[in-house]
């Protein structure tokens, strides 16, 4: 069960009906991954040792409203990032 990696955040996919976003893979998006890891301020994540996983996610509470576009699905309305580049230190909040 993925849970938010944001500092002191306890949101997780089974408990909350929030949107979650996977931390970018350092092998394919190194600079973006560094920005996300710096922004969430979690000491357990060091860029050099960070391994991408579907469980390493950040919930919607750590982004500003202007980062999202809303896409309607048959099941529910889900938030989507407009562009993952927007998710950097200036956007991700602790």
Secondary structure as GFF3:
##gff-version 3
##sequence-region A 1 94
A	DSSP	beta_strand	3	4	.	.	.	ID=ss1
A	DSSP	beta_strand	20	22	.	.	.	ID=ss2
A	DSSP	alpha_helix	30	40	.	.	.	ID=ss3
A	DSSP	beta_strand	56	59	.	.	.	ID=ss4
A	DSSP	three_ten_helix	60	62	.	.	.	ID=ss5
A	DSSP	three_ten_helix	65	67	.	.	.	ID=ss6
A	DSSP	beta_strand	68	72	.	.	.	ID=ss7
A	DSSP	beta_strand	77	81	.	.	.	ID=ss8
A	DSSP	three_ten_helix	84	86	.	.	.	ID=ss9
###
